[in-house]
């Protein structure tokens, strides 16, 4: 793979861009402090804005590495981040990337994550040169799987009691798309 880092990506409705420290307040208020948003994630809702600032500082440092991919999801008509989409695992040996995402509740069921995921899939497959891009979700959160299906990812199977999130140990459904697809 040819790692290019977190480059800005524009879609019809969205700008996917690097985070800045100025994004702390919208990140905290729009999704990071909401326990419903983090319900099926591996990190807890932020209890204060200082936690959000610490996370952002880690991400800002990560941008120095070409294999670090962390985008703010910014609707063009809103102008501030409403969520994030990122590579949660990059494996050069297998030429694979695993993607994770979340957005604020106010923007659920509007096709925003599907639009962001489609753009990021294209970026990894056609610019970075990944052979496989995967994602997974807790089976108790079927809407996440619907996003994957909508973007052309193929269901590969469910591993029983194979993952953990804020709900505890859970069954995990896997999806992927290959460069050959």
N, C-alpha and C positions, 0 to 999 in steps of 0.2 A: 504494500500500500504506500501511497505517496501522501504523507500527512501534511495537511494544509492549515490546520488549526481552525479556530472558530471564525470563519469568514461570514460577512453579512450576506443574508439571503433574503430576497424580496419575492413575495407572492402577490396575488391579486389583492388580498386584504391585509397582509402581514409584513412586518419587518422582523426578521430573526437576526439578532445582533448580540455582540458581547455585552455583558453587564458592566455597569459602572458603580462606583460607591454611591452615587446620587440615586440609584435605584432602590436603596434600602427601604425607604418609606413605602413606595408602591408595592414592593415585594412583600413586605410585612403585612400591609393592609389588604392587598388584593388576593393573597393566597397562603403565604407562609405561616400565618397565625391561626389559620382555620383548621380545626380538628377534623372537619368533614372532608377537606381536601387531602389531608395527610392520613386519613383512615386506613388506606391500603398501601401506604408507603413505608419505607424503612427508617424514616426520620420523623421525629415528633414535631408537632406544631410548635412554632417559636413562641416562647412565653414573653419575650420582649424584643424590642427593635435592636438591641445590642447583639442578640444572637444572630439576627439577620445580617448585621454589619460584619460579624466575624465570618459567617459563611461567604459573604461577598468578597472579603479580603482573601480568603483561600482561593476562590474562583479567579480573582484578578491575578493572583500569583500563578495560577495554573495556565493562564493564557500565554505564558512564556514558553510552554511546551507545545510543539507542533501536533502532538497526538492528544491534546486536550480539547474537548468539544462541549461547550456549555452556552446555549443560546437563551436570551430573553425573548419571549414571545410578545411582540408589541403590535396590536392592531393599529393600522394607519389612521383610523378615525378616532382613536382614543389617546394615542401618544405616550403611553407609559406601559411598562411590563404588566402582563396579567398572568404570566406563568413561565415555565421553563421547559426546554427539551434538550437532552444531552446524551452523550455517549457514556453509559455507566460502566462499560467494559470494552476495551480495545485489545484485540489479540492479533499481533502481527504475524505470528507463526501460522495461525489458522485463517488469516486475512478476514477477520470477522469483527463486527461491531455490535454491541447490544445497546439499544436505545431505551431511555426512560423519559417520562413527561408528566407534567401536571399543570393545571390552570385553575384559576379562581372559580368558585361556584357560580358566580354571576354570568360566566361565559360558557358554562356547560351546555352541551346539546345544540351548538351553533355551527358545528363543522370546523371550528378553529383548530383543534388539535389534529384533525385529519389533514387539514391544509398544511400545517406545520410539519407533520410527520411525512407527508408525501414529498415535501421540499427537501427535508433532511435525508430521506431515503435516496432521492436523486443525487444529492450531494455526495453521499458516501459511495454509492455505486458508480457514478459517472465521473466524479472528480477525484475522490480519494482512492478509488480503485478497490474497494472492499469486494470480496467474493460473496460474503454472506452478511446480511443485516438482520438481527433478531430483536425480539421484544417479548416480554412475558407479563402476565397479570394474575392476580389472585382470582380464582374462579368465582368468588363472591362479588367480584366487580366486573360483570360482563360487558359494561359499556366500554371499558378499555380494550377488550378484545374486538368489539365492533369497529373501533377506530382502526385497529390493525388490519382487519378484514377489508374495510373500505379502501385501504391503501394498497391492496393487492398482496398482503402478506398471507402466507399459507399456514393454516393450523397444523402443527406438528404433533401435538399430543398434550396430555395433562400428566404431570408428575404428582403423585399423591403425597401429601405432607412433606413436600420437598423445599419449601421456602418459608420465610418468616417476614412478617410486617407488623404494624402496630396492632393488629388483631391477634397476633400470635402465629403459631405454625399453621401453614395453609397449603392447599392444593394450588398448583401453579400451571397455567396453560401457556404453552410456547408457540410462537409464530415466527416465520422468517420469510425473507425474500432473497433469492440468489441472483448474482449478476447474469447468469444464464437464463433467468426467468424473463 
